[in-house]
Amino acid sequence: MTIHDITPTRRAFLAGAGLVIGVAIAPRFLSAASTGIPAGGSGELKAMNAFVKIGPDDTVTVLSKHIEFGQGPFTGLATLVAEELDADWSQMRAVHSPTDNKVYANLSFGLQGTGGSSSIANAYEQMRKAGATARAMLVAAAAEEWNVPAAEITVEKGRIKHAGSGKESGFGAFADKAARQVAPADPKLKDPKDFVLIGTELPKLDTQGKTDGTAVFTLDIMPEGLLTAVVAHPKHFGAIVKSFDDGNARKVRGVVDIKLVPQGVAVYADNTFSALKGRDALTIEWDLSKAETRSSEELTVEYVRHFDEPGLEATNTGNVDEALRQQGLQTVEAQIVFPFLAHAPMEPLDAVFIKAADGSVDIYNGAQFPGFDQQVAAKILALDEEKVRVNTQLAGGSFGRKAQFGSPYMQEAASVYAAIGGDRPLKHMWTREDDIQGGFYRPMYAHKMRGAIDATGQIVAWEQIIVGQSIMAKADLDSTSVEGASNLPYKIPNLKVTSHNITLPIPPLWWRSVGHTHTGFAVETFVDELLSRVGRDPVEGRLALIDASSRHAGVLRKAAEMADWGAAPPAGRAQGVAVVESFGSFVAQVAEISVGSDGAPRVHKVWCAVDCGVAVNPNIIKAQMEGGIGYGLGAVLFDAITLGKGGKITQSNFHDYRSIRINEMPDVAVEIIKSAEKPTGVGEPGVPPIGPAVANAWRKLTGAPVRQLPIVSVISS
């Protein structure tokens, strides 16, 4: 075990104590949320299996294979274990697991990683079995110690009991003996009707540490002798360094060295201020021969040009062209342009590298795909993978930003560390400006839509053409470009959906709810507009187009009921509705808006109904719906990454790429549909419906359909 002396900026840090991640940090005090050491606990944790450890003080530590960056896996996975273990919630703890693509694989991906709102969905039975296995081993140990039949032993609220003898114990007394028991091959799981913890609003395990400042993030890790490094990146995507002059930068007090790296020019300093000042003092000439130099307006012209070209077929049923020629139909045509979007999490990208005495390296970072990070770092540092330990930290959001195949951020961070030799610990940092201007955006998209509806409200024909970058870098059809459009819930006999893949130097990436970010908006605003042409109510009209027993219909009816749909809203206000299924979850939202004093939409209330299968923790589900609504609302109202003249990014920080502000957040009511279906995701599905719900209310209120986002920028221009 290697000891590193690290003094965090806000608090001292202990990572894993050698039991979880193999590295111990000498602390001033301990943070249970991030260390794996139960608060107030002492002694060695005993492993019941790869996911459950028990301490001598009866605490149960769950090893989360999914990163905790605010979406709740620490709490959710611990709930699943505690339910089958019959533990008391007060004794539960959670930490990040070690990096291991086999043991801690996301069962949906086949490797360790967090994304696609899959944390609970892929681990639902796995973590319950981990808890049931630990329970069986504790019971076997107690039966052996007390010399009684295991069948006579009960476990309730963290206490092991034998009624016949009156004997009783906590978990800790049997932890050591239980760890040596043979694990059952297929432990019996509870009938859902017997659940005690699943389905209850348990408090999140990481809330206290994030509230009182004891939770540790990568930025807090400050080992002795730490270097800080920042990289000067090009202002144009696709540009590379042609030459640079670092004379003035080296004169900045605190600057230690400057190196050329594949991603730009790295500045190393004794502190962050010096590193940033040194970077500002660099003179760099960039080679723009392969760079993107077109503006957003020029790109829009390029995108629209593809509407008249044959595309990649996603769906084609019936005959759209023939159906559109029928007499007596109301028709609508629309073009909608969606801008590039940055993820803009509160914590920009960062990582800490520390070399051990044996030449191995510990990396501390908010790793969404830690196995990828480990592989990339090992290759760049010329080390065997087992010599590189990725220690996953709590992270301040991601929304997809850290989920990158090939780990391009780690490529940069490891290259910066390798370039200076790694003799001193190093913290590699991106600033907010680096993050906003750094690419890996939700791609820009353009949609062209044609539709026809008859007098009864039946949509007879629907054609949708989608133009944008392939997030998966595919030459053929990319399902993430058309999801939510190619599989409409509405009964439309003549449906055609095609897409075009655009190639740009601007790196694309999935953004919270991926393709549904644009298809949900396009589909739900277009449905609404078609229904309005024949005077159909937006809720009743949708219900007539979908299966009455479907989960789409269930959430739509519930949201309408919550909003008292059909009753007149207050004067000067209008309501809009949308329903979107994404990541296996069904969400309907009704938004009530007015025209604000600035002429832009003012969203007052949102009613949200969600069907995500078994509700493991309603508290987290509601929080994720509320967060998704706020995140999506900020984007649809305000956010766009735009390329100005010559291709430079216009935005740089939260003043011009801003989130929704607290006084702009509407009142949100969330209802969860009771379901026996397996749990599905909640981190992303709250985002897609809010945009079209607001846009539909806006069209109802003003008569103006929304054809370009963000809404506020279009209005102000």
Buried (B, 14 or more C-beta within 10 A) or exposed (E): EBEBEBBBEEBBBBBBBBBBBBBBBEBEEBBBBBBBBBBEBEEEBBBBBBBBBBBBBBBBBBBBBBBBBBBBBBBBBBBBBBBBBBBBBEBBBBBBBBBBBEBBBBEBBEBBBBBBBBBBBBBBEBBBBBBBBBBBBBBBBBBBBBEBEBEBBEBEEBBBBBEEEEBEBBBBBBBBBBBEBEBBEEBEBBEEEEBBBBBBEBEBBBEBBBEEEBBBBBBBBBBEEBBBBBBBBBBBBBBBBEEBEBEEBBEBEBBBBBBBBEBBBBBBBBBBEBBBBBBEBBEBEBBBEEBBBBBBEBBBEEBBEBBEEEBBEBBBEBEBEEBBEEEEBBBBEBBBBBBBBBBBBEBBBBBBBBBBEEEBBBBBBBBBBBBBBBBBBBEBBEBEBEBBBBBBBBBBBBBBBBBBEEBBBBBBBBBBBBBBEBEBBBBBBBBBBBBBBBBBBBBBBBBBBBBBBEEEBBBBBBBBBBBBBBBBEEEEBBBBBBBBBBEBBBEBBBBBBBBBBBEBBBBBBBBBBBBBBBBBBBBBBBBBBBBBBBEBBBBBBBBBBBEEEBBBBBBBBBBBBBBEBEEEBEEEBBBBBBBBBBBBBBBBBBBBBBBEEEEBBBBBBBBBBBBBBBBBBBBBBBBBBBBBBBBBBBBBBBBBBBBEEEBBBBBBBEEEBBBBEEEBBBEBBBBBBEBEEEBBBBBBBBBBBBBBBBBBBBBBBBEEBBEBBBBBBBBEE
